[in-house]
Amino acid sequence: MSYVDPRAGSMAAQIAGQSGEMDVVANRGLSAVRSIAAAHRLTGEYISKTYVVTVPSLEPSKVGPIDDRLIVADDKAAVSIEYGHLVRFKNSRRVKFVPGQHIMGQAVRAVG
């Protein structure tokens, strides 16, 4: 019979979180986001406000802190750009849906 330490998953995540390979993969994802966004850019503001940040994991750990990487789009219109939004015509009740560009979703599929 074999024994597996119940902390094994947390220990593996902690080791991975401290690995430089996590930064490499996160930067690959960031490059994909910027490349996809470049095809849609009007001002370049969205691209200039994308970056990678290291944050503590949301999952509780049995062995100590675990680092995760996030690719952040800090543009004020990031949600509208990703998922779409409504545009109201001036002096009218008429609205039009502008579809999202799904930049982050495309980047995940491209890198994945």
C-alpha angles and dihedrals in degrees: 000000000000129000125219117192108238088225093059095102093049092046091051091049091049092051092047092048090057093047122108088221088073089059091048092053092044091052090048088055091048090052090052091050092050093045093052092043091052090067090059102035124130100167105004091237094121091052092047090055098054120101145143121255131186112225136173114265118261090219114089112247129215093204107040139279120351121199123220129186123229129191105217130199102196096181114126089233096046095114092048091047092050101043106018134250145220123260118203117210114234115264091002141094089224117114134185128205114230108203120234122252094222091214096162093045092050091048092053090053092045094052097033 
